[in-house]
Amino acid sequence: MLSAPSVHRRALLTWLSVYSMIMLVQLLIGSALASLPLPLRTLVLTAIVVPVVVYALVPTLLRAHEHLRRRQRARAPERLRDL
């Protein structure tokens, strides 16, 4: 079993998820929220972004990261044979 990604890698994956979702939500409903006061806009934005990031994007990215690491480990002996 592979160890969990480093805290730095998890932070990067989380940041990528948050940034992407904020951009997407702003593109999709930003104009509809523009007339709301800033605290209310922020409330709506975070009410959408945080659950999607926590329950969908970050777990998906972590699984994809683990899958890539397993593939790299499986191929490592092949690379050593080619040397």
C-alpha positions as CSV (number, residue, x, y, z in Angstrom):
1,M,0.0,0.0,0.0
2,L,1.3,3.4,-0.9
3,S,1.6,6.1,1.7
4,A,-0.6,9.1,1.6
5,P,0.6,12.1,-0.5
6,S,2.6,14.7,1.3
7,V,0.9,17.6,3.0
8,H,2.3,19.8,0.2
9,R,0.9,17.7,-2.5
10,R,-2.5,17.5,-0.8
11,A,-2.5,21.3,-0.4
12,L,-1.7,21.7,-4.1
13,L,-4.6,19.4,-5.0
14,T,-7.0,21.2,-2.7
15,W,-5.9,24.6,-4.0
16,L,-6.4,23.4,-7.6
17,S,-9.9,22.1,-6.7
18,V,-10.9,25.3,-4.8
19,Y,-9.6,27.6,-7.5
20,S,-11.3,25.6,-10.3
21,M,-14.6,25.5,-8.6
22,I,-14.6,29.2,-7.7
23,M,-13.9,30.1,-11.3
24,L,-16.6,27.7,-12.6
25,V,-19.2,29.0,-10.2
26,Q,-18.3,32.6,-11.0
27,L,-18.7,31.9,-14.7
28,L,-22.0,30.1,-14.3
29,I,-23.8,32.2,-11.8
30,G,-21.6,35.2,-11.1
31,S,-23.8,37.6,-13.0
32,A,-26.8,36.5,-11.1
33,L,-25.0,37.1,-7.8
34,A,-23.6,40.5,-8.8
35,S,-26.4,42.5,-7.3
36,L,-26.1,40.8,-3.9
37,P,-24.1,42.3,-1.1
38,L,-20.6,40.9,-0.8
39,P,-21.2,38.9,2.4
40,L,-24.3,37.2,0.8
41,R,-22.4,36.5,-2.5
42,T,-19.6,35.0,-0.5
43,L,-22.0,32.9,1.5
44,V,-23.7,31.5,-1.7
45,L,-20.3,30.9,-3.4
46,T,-18.9,29.0,-0.4
47,A,-22.1,27.1,0.1
48,I,-21.6,25.7,-3.4
49,V,-17.9,25.4,-3.6
50,V,-16.9,23.8,-0.3
51,P,-19.1,20.7,-0.4
52,V,-18.2,20.0,-4.0
53,V,-14.5,20.4,-3.3
54,V,-14.6,18.4,0.0
55,Y,-16.8,15.5,-1.1
56,A,-16.1,15.2,-4.8
57,L,-13.1,17.0,-6.3
58,V,-10.4,16.4,-3.7
59,P,-11.2,12.7,-3.1
60,T,-11.3,12.2,-6.9
61,L,-8.0,13.9,-7.4
62,L,-6.4,11.9,-4.5
63,R,-7.6,8.6,-6.1
64,A,-6.2,9.7,-9.5
65,H,-3.0,10.6,-7.8
66,E,-2.7,7.3,-6.1
67,H,-3.5,5.5,-9.4
68,L,-0.7,7.4,-11.2
69,R,1.7,6.6,-8.4
70,R,0.8,2.9,-8.6
71,R,1.4,2.9,-12.3
72,Q,4.7,4.6,-11.9
73,R,5.8,2.0,-9.3
74,A,4.7,-0.9,-11.5
75,R,6.8,0.5,-14.4
76,A,9.9,1.2,-12.3
77,P,11.3,-2.3,-12.6
78,E,10.9,-2.1,-16.4
79,R,12.9,1.1,-16.5
80,L,15.7,-0.5,-14.5
81,R,15.8,-3.4,-16.9
82,D,16.3,-1.1,-19.8
83,L,19.4,0.5,-18.2
